[in-house]
Amino acid sequence: MNAIAQTEGQARVSLDAAACLAIGRPGGACTACAGTCPVGAIGIEVRAVTIDHDACTGCGRCAPACPTGALSLDGFLPVIETGNQEGAYDAAVFECARVAPADRVAGATPVPCLGGLTQGHLHHACEVAGHVELVDRGWCADCPSGGSAEPWRWTVAQVARDRALIDPSPEGPVARRLPLDARRAGPAPQPRRPAQPALSRRQLFARLTTAPAAPECSRIAPAHPGSGKVSTPALRTRLESLVALSPEGEVPAAAFPALQVTGATDMRLAAALCPTEALSLCEDEDADRLIFDAAACLACGACLPAGGLELQDAGTGPGEAYDGPQILIERTMAACPQCLRRHAPGAGQRVCDACIKDSDLAALGHGLMRRRQVPYGA
């Protein structure tokens, strides 16, 4: 039996609750991993994610689907010692593990599914081996574990785009089609506890009188719910790869989303709506500053209800480089001499708007009290 079909030693899915949008921001309704899982082993609950390890086949397609990189599979790629670096993999060719060793391309590294390769995997392989290929045997669409014609297409396109933005000369990962008779394919990835066959009458009575074993299902929940912010390990790894790829360490701004100010914006609301640390509010004594970090932006558009903001998929402007977090909006603040509250004063304004309204209301009341009474019927 092919190694990928074995239930023992199979890659296991692990989830970082601090990076999960479904846990940190349940209102966002992120179901990318659950929608991608071909066997339905991932369930989304209120501030919790359940993973049925018995139903999981270890294909890994949920990992690249996660926008923040909260999911990972231990053992998805073989561990190779390269010099003094332990835990690296030195591969130029990836193939589906269903391909028999005799039919594989020379030096190819088998993986449970080509769609399970993340951007971090491909970026690292490009740095180590230079030219990277994914061999497509034409079996993906009819895979018994949940077929998709080209499950690797989006990831390969993103990595190739990233590398082309830095330097068009180095070639990114490519998919090479080498059709092979499907009858030569090995068994597809199987769950740890496959479905039971039809039971005989004696087995049926034994099952009815014996309590069934509960499936191995872990429930991941946040340690401190209510924070509303999630980490982004996938975006951080992508930035590190782009910096390492750039000869001078300068990454083009076009590699990240862009946020522009088009009108009046509620800065506090915008920072609160952002699920990551891409938008943060810095309150100093003399000013409030809305800081934007494009490298941590998911381009989800959650901040747009704050008004006055326009989101673009990529930064514009030829030759512009990413220079870390930037001040998006800066608003001068001062302390009101009457109520001592911080406010945004206008031109020549010292007192806050609330105190001005209170003074106007007091003056109006005082004027009404001093108004001469008019006799009834006069």
C-alpha positions as CSV (number, residue, x, y, z in Angstrom):
1,M,0.0,0.0,0.0
2,N,1.2,3.5,-0.8
3,A,2.6,5.3,2.3
4,I,0.1,8.1,1.9
5,A,-2.8,5.8,2.3
6,Q,-1.6,4.4,5.6
7,T,-3.4,5.6,8.7
8,E,-0.4,5.5,11.0
9,G,2.2,8.2,10.7
10,Q,-0.2,10.4,8.7
11,A,0.3,14.2,8.7
12,R,-1.8,15.8,11.3
13,V,-3.5,19.2,11.0
14,S,-2.7,21.7,13.8
15,L,-4.3,25.1,14.2
16,D,-3.0,28.3,15.8
17,A,-6.0,29.8,17.5
18,A,-4.3,33.2,17.8
19,A,-4.2,33.4,14.0
20,C,-7.6,32.1,13.2
21,L,-10.2,34.6,11.9
22,A,-13.1,32.3,12.7
23,I,-12.0,32.3,16.3
24,G,-10.9,35.9,16.7
25,R,-13.5,37.4,14.5
26,P,-16.6,35.2,14.4
27,G,-18.6,38.0,12.7
28,G,-16.3,37.9,9.7
29,A,-17.6,34.4,8.9
30,C,-14.3,33.1,7.5
31,T,-14.9,29.5,6.4
32,A,-12.0,29.1,3.9
33,C,-10.5,26.0,5.5
34,A,-13.9,24.2,6.0
35,G,-15.0,25.0,2.5
36,T,-11.7,23.7,1.0
37,C,-11.5,20.4,3.0
38,P,-12.7,17.7,0.6
39,V,-13.9,15.3,3.4
40,G,-15.5,17.9,5.8
41,A,-13.1,17.2,8.6
42,I,-13.1,20.9,9.8
43,G,-16.1,22.5,11.4
44,I,-16.6,26.2,12.3
45,E,-18.4,27.1,15.5
46,V,-18.8,30.3,17.5
47,R,-15.2,31.2,18.5
48,A,-14.1,27.6,18.0
49,V,-12.9,25.3,15.3
50,T,-13.3,21.5,15.4
51,I,-10.9,19.2,13.6
52,D,-11.9,15.5,13.2
53,H,-8.5,13.8,12.9
54,D,-10.1,10.5,12.2
55,A,-11.8,11.9,9.1
56,C,-8.8,13.9,7.9
57,T,-6.9,12.4,5.1
58,G,-3.8,14.7,5.5
59,C,-4.1,16.2,2.0
60,G,-3.2,19.6,3.4
61,R,-5.4,21.6,1.1
62,C,-6.7,23.6,4.0
63,A,-3.3,25.1,4.8
64,P,-2.9,27.3,1.7
65,A,-6.6,28.2,1.8
66,C,-6.2,29.9,5.2
67,P,-5.5,33.7,4.6
68,T,-3.6,34.1,7.8
69,G,-1.6,30.8,7.9
70,A,-3.3,29.5,11.0
71,L,-3.3,25.9,9.7
72,S,-0.3,23.7,9.2
73,L,0.5,20.0,8.8
74,D,3.3,18.3,10.7
75,G,5.0,15.8,8.4
76,F,3.5,17.0,5.1
77,L,7.0,17.4,3.7
78,P,9.9,15.0,4.4
79,V,12.5,16.3,6.9
80,I,16.0,16.5,5.4
81,E,19.2,17.7,7.1
82,T,21.0,20.1,4.7
83,G,24.4,21.1,6.2
84,N,23.8,22.7,9.5
85,Q,20.2,23.4,8.7
86,E,17.8,20.9,10.2
87,G,14.2,20.6,9.1
88,A,14.7,21.9,5.6
89,Y,13.7,20.3,2.3
90,D,15.8,20.5,-0.8
91,A,13.5,19.8,-3.7
92,A,13.1,21.0,-7.2
93,V,10.2,18.8,-8.3
94,F,7.0,17.9,-6.3
95,E,4.8,15.0,-7.3
96,C,1.6,13.5,-6.0
97,A,2.3,10.6,-3.6
98,R,-0.1,8.4,-5.6
99,V,2.5,8.1,-8.3
100,A,4.5,5.0,-7.9
101,P,8.3,5.4,-7.2
102,A,9.1,3.8,-10.5
103,D,7.0,6.4,-12.4
104,R,8.2,9.5,-10.6
105,V,10.4,12.1,-12.1
106,A,14.0,11.6,-10.9
107,G,14.6,13.4,-7.6
108,A,10.9,14.3,-7.1
109,T,9.6,14.8,-3.6
110,P,6.2,13.1,-3.1
111,V,3.5,15.1,-1.2
112,P,0.0,14.0,-0.2
113,C,-1.6,16.5,-2.6
114,L,-0.1,19.2,-4.8
115,G,-2.8,21.5,-3.6
116,G,-1.4,21.3,0.0
117,L,1.8,23.2,-0.9
118,T,1.6,26.6,0.7
119,Q,3.2,29.8,-0.5
120,G,5.8,29.4,2.2
121,H,6.7,26.0,0.8
122,L,7.1,27.2,-2.7
123,H,9.0,30.4,-1.8
124,H,11.5,28.3,0.3
125,A,11.9,25.7,-2.5
126,C,12.6,28.5,-5.0
127,E,15.3,30.0,-2.7
128,V,16.9,26.6,-2.1
129,A,16.6,24.9,-5.5
130,G,16.0,27.9,-7.9
131,H,13.8,26.1,-10.5
132,V,10.7,24.4,-9.0
133,E,8.2,22.2,-10.8
134,L,4.9,20.6,-9.9
135,V,4.2,17.5,-11.9
136,D,0.6,17.2,-12.9
137,R,-0.3,13.6,-13.9
138,G,-3.9,14.5,-14.8
139,W,-5.5,12.7,-11.8
140,C,-6.5,15.7,-9.7
141,A,-10.0,16.2,-11.1
142,D,-10.9,12.5,-10.5
143,C,-9.2,12.1,-7.1
144,P,-11.4,9.9,-4.9
145,S,-10.5,12.0,-1.8
146,G,-12.2,15.1,-3.3
147,G,-11.2,16.1,-6.8
148,S,-10.3,19.6,-8.1
149,A,-8.9,20.1,-11.6
150,E,-5.9,22.2,-10.5
151,P,-5.8,22.6,-6.7
152,W,-2.3,24.2,-6.9
153,R,-3.1,26.9,-9.5
154,W,-3.8,29.8,-7.2
155,T,-0.7,29.2,-4.9
156,V,1.6,28.8,-7.9
157,A,0.3,32.0,-9.5
158,Q,0.7,34.0,-6.3
159,V,4.3,32.9,-5.8
160,A,5.2,33.5,-9.5
161,R,3.7,37.0,-9.2
162,D,5.6,37.8,-6.1
163,R,8.9,36.7,-7.7
164,A,8.2,38.6,-10.9
165,L,7.6,41.8,-8.9
166,I,11.0,41.6,-7.3
167,D,13.0,40.5,-10.4
168,P,11.6,39.1,-13.6
169,S,14.7,37.1,-14.3
170,P,14.4,34.3,-11.7
171,E,11.8,31.8,-12.8
172,G,9.0,31.0,-10.3
173,P,7.4,27.7,-9.7
174,V,5.8,26.1,-12.8
175,A,3.3,23.2,-13.3
176,R,4.5,20.6,-15.8
177,R,1.8,18.3,-17.3
178,L,3.0,14.7,-17.7
179,P,-0.2,12.6,-18.2
180,L,-0.1,9.1,-16.9
181,D,-2.6,6.3,-17.1
182,A,-4.9,6.6,-14.1
183,R,-4.8,2.8,-13.7
184,R,-1.2,3.2,-12.5
185,A,-2.3,5.5,-9.7
186,G,-1.9,4.4,-6.1
187,P,-4.6,4.6,-3.5
188,A,-5.9,8.1,-2.6
189,P,-5.3,9.6,0.9
190,Q,-7.6,7.8,3.3
191,P,-9.0,8.9,6.7
192,R,-7.5,7.5,9.8
193,R,-10.7,5.6,10.6
194,P,-12.4,4.7,7.3
195,A,-16.1,4.0,7.0
196,Q,-17.1,0.6,8.2
197,P,-18.5,-1.9,5.7
198,A,-21.9,-3.4,5.9
199,L,-22.4,-5.4,9.1
200,S,-23.7,-8.9,9.5
201,R,-26.6,-9.6,11.8
202,R,-24.3,-10.8,14.6
203,Q,-22.1,-7.7,14.2
204,L,-25.1,-5.5,14.2
205,F,-26.4,-6.9,17.6
206,A,-22.8,-6.5,18.9
207,R,-22.7,-2.9,17.8
208,L,-26.0,-2.2,19.4
209,T,-25.0,-3.6,22.8
210,T,-21.5,-1.9,22.8
211,A,-20.9,1.8,23.1
212,P,-19.1,3.1,20.0
213,A,-15.7,4.8,20.4
214,A,-15.9,8.5,20.0
215,P,-13.9,9.8,17.0
216,E,-10.7,11.7,17.7
217,C,-11.9,15.3,17.4
218,S,-10.1,18.3,18.9
219,R,-11.8,21.6,19.6
220,I,-9.6,24.6,19.4
221,A,-10.8,27.8,21.1
222,P,-9.0,31.0,22.0
223,A,-7.3,31.3,25.3
224,H,-8.4,35.0,25.7
225,P,-11.6,35.5,23.7
226,G,-12.7,39.0,22.9
227,S,-9.4,40.5,21.8
228,G,-10.6,40.8,18.2
229,K,-7.1,40.7,16.6
230,V,-5.4,37.8,15.0
231,S,-1.8,37.2,14.0
232,T,-0.7,36.6,10.4
233,P,2.2,34.1,10.2
234,A,1.5,33.5,6.5
235,L,1.9,37.2,5.7
236,R,4.9,37.5,7.8
237,T,6.6,34.5,6.1
238,R,5.7,36.0,2.7
239,L,7.3,39.3,3.6
240,E,10.5,37.6,4.8
241,S,10.7,35.6,1.5
242,L,10.3,38.8,-0.5
243,V,12.9,40.6,1.4
244,A,15.3,37.7,1.0
245,L,14.6,37.6,-2.7
246,S,15.3,41.3,-3.3
247,P,19.0,42.1,-3.8
248,E,18.8,45.3,-1.8
249,G,16.1,44.2,0.6
250,E,13.5,46.6,-0.9
251,V,10.1,45.1,-1.6
252,P,7.9,46.9,-4.2
253,A,4.7,48.4,-2.7
254,A,2.8,46.7,-5.5
255,A,3.2,43.4,-3.6
256,F,0.7,44.5,-0.9
257,P,-2.7,46.0,-0.8
258,A,-3.0,49.8,-0.7
259,L,-5.4,51.9,1.4
260,Q,-6.1,55.5,0.5
261,V,-8.0,58.2,2.3
262,T,-10.8,59.8,0.3
263,G,-12.8,61.7,3.0
264,A,-13.6,62.0,6.7
265,T,-12.8,58.8,8.5
266,D,-13.6,57.5,12.0
267,M,-10.1,56.5,12.9
268,R,-11.0,54.7,16.1
269,L,-13.7,52.6,14.3
270,A,-11.3,51.8,11.4
271,A,-8.7,50.5,13.7
272,A,-11.2,48.5,15.7
273,L,-12.7,46.9,12.5
274,C,-9.4,45.7,11.1
275,P,-9.0,42.0,12.1
276,T,-5.2,42.2,12.0
277,E,-2.6,44.8,13.1
278,A,-2.7,46.4,9.6
279,L,-4.6,49.4,11.0
280,S,-3.7,50.7,14.5
281,L,-4.5,53.9,16.3
282,C,-1.7,55.7,18.1
283,E,-2.9,58.3,20.6
284,D,-0.3,60.9,21.6
285,E,-0.7,64.0,23.7
286,D,-0.8,66.3,20.7
287,A,-2.2,64.1,17.9
288,D,-4.0,60.9,16.9
289,R,-2.4,58.9,14.2
290,L,-3.9,56.0,12.2
291,I,-1.0,53.8,11.1
292,F,-1.3,51.4,8.2
293,D,1.0,48.4,7.6
294,A,0.4,47.1,4.1
295,A,2.3,43.8,4.7
296,A,-0.2,42.8,7.4
297,C,-3.3,43.7,5.3
298,L,-5.6,40.9,4.2
299,A,-7.5,43.1,1.7
300,C,-10.7,42.0,3.4
301,G,-12.3,45.4,3.4
302,A,-13.5,45.2,7.0
303,C,-12.3,48.8,7.6
304,L,-14.4,50.4,4.8
305,P,-17.5,51.0,6.9
306,A,-15.5,53.6,8.9
307,G,-15.9,55.8,5.8
308,G,-13.5,57.8,3.8
309,L,-11.3,54.8,2.8
310,E,-10.6,53.2,-0.5
311,L,-9.0,49.8,-0.7
312,Q,-6.9,48.6,-3.7
313,D,-5.6,45.1,-4.3
314,A,-2.1,46.3,-5.0
315,G,-0.1,49.5,-4.3
316,T,0.3,51.9,-7.2
317,G,3.1,54.1,-8.3
318,P,6.2,52.9,-10.3
319,G,9.3,52.5,-8.2
320,E,7.5,52.8,-4.8
321,A,8.9,50.5,-2.2
322,Y,7.4,49.1,1.0
323,D,8.8,51.0,3.9
324,G,7.1,49.4,6.8
325,P,4.1,50.9,8.7
326,Q,3.1,54.4,7.5
327,I,0.9,57.2,9.0
328,L,-2.3,57.1,7.0
329,I,-4.1,59.9,8.9
330,E,-2.8,62.4,11.5
331,R,-5.3,64.5,13.4
332,T,-4.2,67.3,15.8
333,M,-5.6,66.9,19.3
334,A,-5.7,69.2,22.3
335,A,-7.1,69.2,25.8
336,C,-10.2,71.3,26.4
337,P,-9.5,73.9,29.1
338,Q,-13.0,73.5,30.5
339,C,-13.7,69.7,30.6
340,L,-10.1,68.6,30.1
341,R,-11.1,66.1,27.5
342,R,-9.1,65.5,24.3
343,H,-10.7,66.8,21.1
344,A,-9.8,67.7,17.6
345,P,-9.9,71.5,17.5
346,G,-10.7,73.5,14.4
347,A,-9.0,76.7,13.2
348,G,-8.7,79.1,16.2
349,Q,-10.8,76.7,18.4
350,R,-9.7,76.1,22.0
351,V,-12.9,74.7,23.7
352,C,-14.3,71.4,22.5
353,D,-17.6,71.2,20.6
354,A,-19.4,69.7,23.6
355,C,-18.5,72.6,25.8
356,I,-19.4,75.1,23.1
357,K,-22.9,73.5,22.9
358,D,-23.2,73.6,26.6
359,S,-22.3,77.3,26.7
360,D,-24.8,78.0,23.9
361,L,-27.5,76.1,25.7
362,A,-26.8,77.9,29.0
363,A,-26.9,81.3,27.3
364,L,-30.2,80.4,25.7
365,G,-31.7,79.3,29.0
366,H,-30.4,82.4,30.7
367,G,-32.0,84.6,28.1
368,L,-35.3,82.9,28.4
369,M,-35.3,83.4,32.2
370,R,-34.6,87.1,31.8
371,R,-37.3,87.6,29.2
372,R,-40.1,89.9,30.3
373,Q,-43.3,88.1,31.0
374,V,-46.2,89.0,28.7
375,P,-49.6,89.1,30.4
376,Y,-52.1,86.4,29.3
377,G,-54.5,87.8,26.6
378,A,-52.4,91.0,26.0
